[in-house]
Amino acid sequence: MSSSDTLRSRLTQLLSTDTVVYECRHCGTTCTATDADCPACGAAEIVTYRF
């Protein structure tokens, strides 16, 4: 495998990984996937962002 193939493979791997962020719509606190309510303010509106 050439160095350009290795680089292409690594870049594809890095760029294809999804990043998921859970955040309270009320106060902006970062939450976990299992939080039903915000641990900081108690709001029930948790939004999911996928990058």
Backbone atoms as SQL, in Angstrom:
CREATE TABLE atoms (id INTEGER PRIMARY KEY, chain TEXT, resi INTEGER, resn TEXT, atom TEXT, x REAL, y REAL, z REAL);
INSERT INTO atoms VALUES
  (1, 'A', 1, 'MET', 'N', 0.858, -1.170, 0.000),
  (2, 'A', 1, 'MET', 'CA', 0.000, 0.000, 0.000),
  (3, 'A', 1, 'MET', 'C', 0.903, 1.232, 0.000),
  (4, 'A', 2, 'SER', 'N', 0.608, 2.154, -0.893),
  (5, 'A', 2, 'SER', 'CA', 1.432, 3.357, -0.978),
  (6, 'A', 2, 'SER', 'C', 1.055, 4.330, 0.138),
  (7, 'A', 3, 'SER', 'N', 1.904, 5.316, 0.345),
  (8, 'A', 3, 'SER', 'CA', 1.634, 6.299, 1.402),
  (9, 'A', 3, 'SER', 'C', 0.387, 7.117, 1.093),
  (10, 'A', 4, 'SER', 'N', 0.101, 7.376, -0.188),
  (11, 'A', 4, 'SER', 'CA', -1.110, 8.127, -0.534),
  (12, 'A', 4, 'SER', 'C', -2.359, 7.289, -0.260),
  (13, 'A', 5, 'ASP', 'N', -2.279, 5.964, -0.486),
  (14, 'A', 5, 'ASP', 'CA', -3.405, 5.090, -0.156),
  (15, 'A', 5, 'ASP', 'C', -3.634, 5.046, 1.348),
  (16, 'A', 6, 'THR', 'N', -2.559, 5.014, 2.111),
  (17, 'A', 6, 'THR', 'CA', -2.661, 5.002, 3.564),
  (18, 'A', 6, 'THR', 'C', -3.286, 6.299, 4.066),
  (19, 'A', 7, 'LEU', 'N', -2.838, 7.410, 3.522),
  (20, 'A', 7, 'LEU', 'CA', -3.385, 8.714, 3.911),
  (21, 'A', 7, 'LEU', 'C', -4.859, 8.803, 3.543),
  (22, 'A', 8, 'ARG', 'N', -5.205, 8.386, 2.340),
  (23, 'A', 8, 'ARG', 'CA', -6.603, 8.422, 1.892),
  (24, 'A', 8, 'ARG', 'C', -7.469, 7.556, 2.809),
  (25, 'A', 9, 'SER', 'N', -6.987, 6.379, 3.149),
  (26, 'A', 9, 'SER', 'CA', -7.728, 5.476, 4.021),
  (27, 'A', 9, 'SER', 'C', -7.942, 6.093, 5.404),
  (28, 'A', 10, 'ARG', 'N', -6.916, 6.691, 5.950),
  (29, 'A', 10, 'ARG', 'CA', -7.013, 7.310, 7.285),
  (30, 'A', 10, 'ARG', 'C', -7.954, 8.511, 7.274),
  (31, 'A', 11, 'LEU', 'N', -7.870, 9.337, 6.249),
  (32, 'A', 11, 'LEU', 'CA', -8.765, 10.493, 6.150),
  (33, 'A', 11, 'LEU', 'C', -10.221, 10.057, 6.011),
  (34, 'A', 12, 'THR', 'N', -10.462, 9.041, 5.221),
  (35, 'A', 12, 'THR', 'CA', -11.820, 8.516, 5.068),
  (36, 'A', 12, 'THR', 'C', -12.347, 8.021, 6.406),
  (37, 'A', 13, 'GLN', 'N', -11.510, 7.337, 7.147),
  (38, 'A', 13, 'GLN', 'CA', -11.901, 6.822, 8.461),
  (39, 'A', 13, 'GLN', 'C', -12.224, 7.958, 9.423),
  (40, 'A', 14, 'LEU', 'N', -11.408, 8.981, 9.445),
  (41, 'A', 14, 'LEU', 'CA', -11.623, 10.114, 10.354),
  (42, 'A', 14, 'LEU', 'C', -12.865, 10.906, 9.992),
  (43, 'A', 15, 'LEU', 'N', -13.072, 11.132, 8.713),
  (44, 'A', 15, 'LEU', 'CA', -14.181, 11.971, 8.276),
  (45, 'A', 15, 'LEU', 'C', -15.521, 11.250, 8.303),
  (46, 'A', 16, 'SER', 'N', -15.515, 9.950, 8.322),
  (47, 'A', 16, 'SER', 'CA', -16.767, 9.206, 8.325),
  (48, 'A', 16, 'SER', 'C', -17.299, 8.958, 9.732),
  (49, 'A', 17, 'THR', 'N', -16.550, 9.312, 10.743),
  (50, 'A', 17, 'THR', 'CA', -16.976, 9.125, 12.126),
  (51, 'A', 17, 'THR', 'C', -17.962, 10.225, 12.516),
  (52, 'A', 18, 'ASP', 'N', -19.135, 9.825, 12.998),
  (53, 'A', 18, 'ASP', 'CA', -20.137, 10.792, 13.440),
  (54, 'A', 18, 'ASP', 'C', -19.826, 11.263, 14.848),
  (55, 'A', 19, 'THR', 'N', -20.031, 12.539, 15.069),
  (56, 'A', 19, 'THR', 'CA', -19.937, 13.097, 16.412),
  (57, 'A', 19, 'THR', 'C', -21.346, 13.460, 16.847),
  (58, 'A', 20, 'VAL', 'N', -21.732, 13.027, 18.019),
  (59, 'A', 20, 'VAL', 'CA', -23.071, 13.299, 18.541),
  (60, 'A', 20, 'VAL', 'C', -22.924, 14.094, 19.827),
  (61, 'A', 21, 'VAL', 'N', -23.679, 15.195, 19.920),
  (62, 'A', 21, 'VAL', 'CA', -23.669, 16.047, 21.106),
  (63, 'A', 21, 'VAL', 'C', -25.108, 16.183, 21.592),
  (64, 'A', 22, 'TYR', 'N', -25.311, 15.993, 22.879),
  (65, 'A', 22, 'TYR', 'CA', -26.613, 16.175, 23.514),
  (66, 'A', 22, 'TYR', 'C', -26.525, 17.440, 24.352),
  (67, 'A', 23, 'GLU', 'N', -27.494, 18.344, 24.170),
  (68, 'A', 23, 'GLU', 'CA', -27.418, 19.651, 24.830),
  (69, 'A', 23, 'GLU', 'C', -28.801, 20.100, 25.276),
  (70, 'A', 24, 'CYS', 'N', -28.844, 20.736, 26.426),
  (71, 'A', 24, 'CYS', 'CA', -30.090, 21.298, 26.948),
  (72, 'A', 24, 'CYS', 'C', -30.469, 22.529, 26.126),
  (73, 'A', 25, 'ARG', 'N', -31.708, 22.564, 25.665),
  (74, 'A', 25, 'ARG', 'CA', -32.166, 23.726, 24.897),
  (75, 'A', 25, 'ARG', 'C', -32.342, 24.962, 25.779),
  (76, 'A', 26, 'HIS', 'N', -32.535, 24.747, 27.058),
  (77, 'A', 26, 'HIS', 'CA', -32.792, 25.872, 27.957),
  (78, 'A', 26, 'HIS', 'C', -31.506, 26.570, 28.402),
  (79, 'A', 27, 'CYS', 'N', -30.524, 25.802, 28.877),
  (80, 'A', 27, 'CYS', 'CA', -29.325, 26.436, 29.449),
  (81, 'A', 27, 'CYS', 'C', -28.032, 26.128, 28.696),
  (82, 'A', 28, 'GLY', 'N', -28.075, 25.175, 27.741),
  (83, 'A', 28, 'GLY', 'CA', -26.890, 24.884, 26.946),
  (84, 'A', 28, 'GLY', 'C', -25.925, 23.890, 27.559),
  (85, 'A', 29, 'THR', 'N', -26.294, 23.288, 28.670),
  (86, 'A', 29, 'THR', 'CA', -25.429, 22.297, 29.312),
  (87, 'A', 29, 'THR', 'C', -25.307, 21.061, 28.431),
  (88, 'A', 30, 'THR', 'N', -24.103, 20.526, 28.318),
  (89, 'A', 30, 'THR', 'CA', -23.902, 19.277, 27.591),
  (90, 'A', 30, 'THR', 'C', -24.409, 18.133, 28.451),
  (91, 'A', 31, 'CYS', 'N', -25.236, 17.280, 27.847),
  (92, 'A', 31, 'CYS', 'CA', -25.848, 16.169, 28.560),
  (93, 'A', 31, 'CYS', 'C', -25.332, 14.856, 27.986),
  (94, 'A', 32, 'THR', 'N', -25.790, 13.758, 28.564),
  (95, 'A', 32, 'THR', 'CA', -25.448, 12.434, 28.044),
  (96, 'A', 32, 'THR', 'C', -26.648, 11.881, 27.277),
  (97, 'A', 33, 'ALA', 'N', -26.420, 10.808, 26.545),
  (98, 'A', 33, 'ALA', 'CA', -27.483, 10.192, 25.754),
  (99, 'A', 33, 'ALA', 'C', -28.604, 9.652, 26.639),
  (100, 'A', 34, 'THR', 'N', -28.313, 9.358, 27.886),
  (101, 'A', 34, 'THR', 'CA', -29.310, 8.764, 28.782),
  (102, 'A', 34, 'THR', 'C', -30.043, 9.788, 29.647),
  (103, 'A', 35, 'ASP', 'N', -29.642, 11.058, 29.580),
  (104, 'A', 35, 'ASP', 'CA', -30.315, 12.089, 30.385),
  (105, 'A', 35, 'ASP', 'C', -31.707, 12.379, 29.816),
  (106, 'A', 36, 'ALA', 'N', -32.738, 12.215, 30.658),
  (107, 'A', 36, 'ALA', 'CA', -34.099, 12.573, 30.256),
  (108, 'A', 36, 'ALA', 'C', -34.340, 14.053, 30.531),
  (109, 'A', 37, 'ASP', 'N', -33.693, 14.558, 31.577),
  (110, 'A', 37, 'ASP', 'CA', -33.794, 15.965, 31.956),
  (111, 'A', 37, 'ASP', 'C', -32.389, 16.523, 32.120),
  (112, 'A', 38, 'CYS', 'N', -32.251, 17.829, 31.965),
  (113, 'A', 38, 'CYS', 'CA', -30.951, 18.485, 32.122),
  (114, 'A', 38, 'CYS', 'C', -30.489, 18.375, 33.578),
  (115, 'A', 39, 'PRO', 'N', -29.271, 17.917, 33.797),
  (116, 'A', 39, 'PRO', 'CA', -28.773, 17.810, 35.172),
  (117, 'A', 39, 'PRO', 'C', -28.516, 19.166, 35.828),
  (118, 'A', 40, 'ALA', 'N', -28.395, 20.231, 35.034),
  (119, 'A', 40, 'ALA', 'CA', -28.116, 21.558, 35.589),
  (120, 'A', 40, 'ALA', 'C', -29.376, 22.343, 35.933),
  (121, 'A', 41, 'CYS', 'N', -30.363, 22.323, 35.013),
  (122, 'A', 41, 'CYS', 'CA', -31.540, 23.169, 35.244),
  (123, 'A', 41, 'CYS', 'C', -32.849, 22.392, 35.332),
  (124, 'A', 42, 'GLY', 'N', -32.821, 21.084, 35.014),
  (125, 'A', 42, 'GLY', 'CA', -34.017, 20.263, 35.129),
  (126, 'A', 42, 'GLY', 'C', -34.951, 20.306, 33.935),
  (127, 'A', 43, 'ALA', 'N', -34.614, 21.073, 32.898),
  (128, 'A', 43, 'ALA', 'CA', -35.471, 21.148, 31.709),
  (129, 'A', 43, 'ALA', 'C', -35.518, 19.795, 31.012),
  (130, 'A', 44, 'ALA', 'N', -36.658, 19.501, 30.390),
  (131, 'A', 44, 'ALA', 'CA', -36.843, 18.211, 29.727),
  (132, 'A', 44, 'ALA', 'C', -36.497, 18.256, 28.237),
  (133, 'A', 45, 'GLU', 'N', -36.117, 19.404, 27.739),
  (134, 'A', 45, 'GLU', 'CA', -35.830, 19.541, 26.315),
  (135, 'A', 45, 'GLU', 'C', -34.344, 19.362, 26.037),
  (136, 'A', 46, 'ILE', 'N', -33.962, 18.134, 25.680),
  (137, 'A', 46, 'ILE', 'CA', -32.587, 17.811, 25.322),
  (138, 'A', 46, 'ILE', 'C', -32.538, 17.639, 23.806),
  (139, 'A', 47, 'VAL', 'N', -31.665, 18.377, 23.161),
  (140, 'A', 47, 'VAL', 'CA', -31.540, 18.307, 21.707),
  (141, 'A', 47, 'VAL', 'C', -30.319, 17.469, 21.337),
  (142, 'A', 48, 'THR', 'N', -30.392, 16.791, 20.194),
  (143, 'A', 48, 'THR', 'CA', -29.292, 15.960, 19.700),
  (144, 'A', 48, 'THR', 'C', -28.747, 16.582, 18.427),
  (145, 'A', 49, 'TYR', 'N', -27.443, 16.826, 18.389),
  (146, 'A', 49, 'TYR', 'CA', -26.764, 17.335, 17.195),
  (147, 'A', 49, 'TYR', 'C', -25.834, 16.247, 16.678),
  (148, 'A', 50, 'ARG', 'N', -25.905, 15.982, 15.395),
  (149, 'A', 50, 'ARG', 'CA', -24.994, 15.014, 14.753),
  (150, 'A', 50, 'ARG', 'C', -24.147, 15.758, 13.738),
  (151, 'A', 51, 'PHE', 'N', -22.843, 15.618, 13.875),
  (152, 'A', 51, 'PHE', 'CA', -21.890, 16.278, 12.970),
  (153, 'A', 51, 'PHE', 'C', -21.182, 15.236, 12.153);
